[in-house]
Amino acid sequence: MTHSFARLPDSDAPASTITQPDPLRFEPLRVATPRKNSLIVIVWMFVAIVVAMLAFSYYSLGLLSAARAFVGAEGLWSKAQKEAVYMLSRYTLYRNPVDFNAFQASLAVNLGDERTRHELEKQQPNMAVAIAGFAQGRNHPDDIDGMIQLFRNFRHLAEIDKAISIWAQADDHIHALMDVGNRVNMAIRAGTLSTAQTQQFLQELDYINKQVTPLEDDFSYTLGQASRRAKALLMFTMFIAVGVLLTFAFMLSRHILRQAEAAQSALRESENQLRGLLQFAPLPLIIVRLSDQTILYANDPALHQLRITQSALGHIPSRNFYVRGEEHDDIMAVVQEHNSIRDREVQLKDAQDKSFWALISTRLISYGGEKCLLTALNNIEERQRAHNALHHRAFHDELTGLPNRAMFLEALRRTISNTQRKNSMFSILFIDLDHFKQINDSLGHDIGDQLLQSVASRLRASMREGDIVARLGGDEFVVLIEDLDGREDVVQVAQKIREALKPSCMLSGQPVNMTLSIGISTYPQDGTELNQLLKSADAAMYQAKKQGRDNFQFYTRASQSAAPTKDLSAVNKQPPT
């Protein structure tokens, strides 16, 4: 939809050639709009909270899992220790090497755990050694990393430190068990193991077993207590963290929403002020949404100019009000590139298809949180009509309405240029009325003027649409015929003109007969320059008069020599601009 809008602020876009003082001047509208990312901020904030809680829960579950893995490792350690005592007892009684090998295999579990403990107690432990030790202790590979992290990161906790201390005490008994095994094996292999020695070894094994069992129970209890305490602590920490994060999220969300409400309120207030300003503006003003180019607002002068109602706003595309839709598209492209355009002269139409000329200026603004165009329309229909009237008078004969000398010469220049490019031909028919001076003197100038008007009308009616008929002045007319196939075409036109003038003209109740003499020049054989072609046609016209009038003649060299000397310098004058 298009309107003639008041001049807007200076634009980088090219201005129309028509300029006038700015009747209304707008600065870019700066309206506070709510932050579109407020909701995104809130959403991402809660996403961060959820991610943090998931990470904390994962870490907590890892710690609890590591504690349970330690309890399980203690079970494996205890089982291996008891198997070692049992197998060594069998070996002592039955002296079967298989039992001794089983004793050593069971003892390796306890020794692997011990090796890990010694390695992790170092300032810079070798993790490969620690992992291999736990693996030798028959711990599941998935539990080993958690067990190592628990040992290293929570050693300072009382329960963990106590459990490690119990572990170290138990390892001392494992060394005692290993010592008994070595002595039994040496005695058996030397064949010196007596019944008394056997009983002594068995008593030592029983003593070691009784010493280790309470430590195993104490170790399991301590780890269980540590696990329960850690669980309670983690749950408490999680509830506190959730409460703190949710409180923070609530406060931040409320702050953001308050800001958004304040921005919305400011936006509504600014838009109300803008509407009030535009409503009382003397020129038609509209606001067009840039995305779909729909008219969102129009003040009363714009509604009257476009002949639309308030109910239509928000549904009518601005393009509907342009006589030429491509002009609307061009304006939109310029505005999007330069942000504004000023004093663009366009032809618009209202809702009832009545067209008018307008001077429009438009620029980008923010309205309702969207990119829009504020456009001012200045109806210049009266000025355009006056301009067109002046242009018509400057290039048309006032009496006959035909193109005048200036317009004809301009058309002739264009025709010469076009014909040169197309390598074609055209002809000029120079027409002069026979005995017009006698008619003018005898019947009066009014009758003479009526006769000239009648001749002009008949000439116009006899010509093709593309041919040009002009009045050079007095009783001289000229016809420009383009796109000729040959001389025969020109002859047909000349005959047609003569036939059109044969019927008598009824002027003031009396018949007036009129004949004419026609001189013809053709481009390029009779001249390639404007003045030369006109002189040739004029010379041929005098040759036609010399031949008795009421005929036509083509230009020849004899025509030129027979023609009177005539000043045609006026035909070279440039038409007014």
HELIX and SHEET records of a PDB file:
HELIX    1   1 SER A   38  TYR A   94  1                                  57    
HELIX    2   2 PRO A   97  LEU A  120  1                                  24    
HELIX    3   3 MET A  127  GLN A  136  1                                  10    
HELIX    4   4 PRO A  141  ASN A  153  1                                  13    
HELIX    5   5 ALA A  158  ALA A  190  1                                  33    
HELIX    6   6 THR A  195  GLN A  279  1                                  85    
HELIX    7   7 ASP A  300  LEU A  306  1                                   7    
HELIX    8   8 GLN A  310  ALA A  312  5                                   3    
HELIX    9   9 SER A  318  PHE A  321  5                                   4    
HELIX   10  10 GLY A  325  HIS A  338  1                                  14    
HELIX   11  11 GLU A  381  PHE A  395  1                                  15    
HELIX   12  12 ARG A  405  LYS A  422  1                                  18    
HELIX   13  13 PHE A  436  LEU A  443  1                                   8    
HELIX   14  14 HIS A  445  SER A  462  1                                  18    
HELIX   15  15 ARG A  487  LEU A  501  1                                  15    
HELIX   16  16 LEU A  530  LYS A  546  1                                  17    
HELIX   17  17 ARG A  557  ALA A  562  1                                   6    
HELIX   18  18 SER A  569  ASN A  572  5                                   4    
SHEET    1   A 5 ILE A 295  ALA A 298  0                                        
SHEET    2   A 5 LEU A 285  ARG A 289 -1                                        
SHEET    3   A 5 GLU A 370  ASN A 379 -1                                        
SHEET    4   A 5 SER A 355  TYR A 367 -1                                        
SHEET    5   A 5 SER A 340  LYS A 349 -1                                        
SHEET    1   B 5 ILE A 468  GLY A 473  0                                        
SHEET    2   B 5 GLU A 476  ILE A 481 -1                                        
SHEET    3   B 5 PHE A 426  LEU A 433 -1                                        
SHEET    4   B 5 LEU A 516  TYR A 523 -1                                        
SHEET    5   B 5 PHE A 552  PHE A 554  1                                        
SHEET    1   C 2 CYS A 505  LEU A 507  0                                        
SHEET    2   C 2 GLN A 510  VAL A 512 -1                                        
END                                                                             
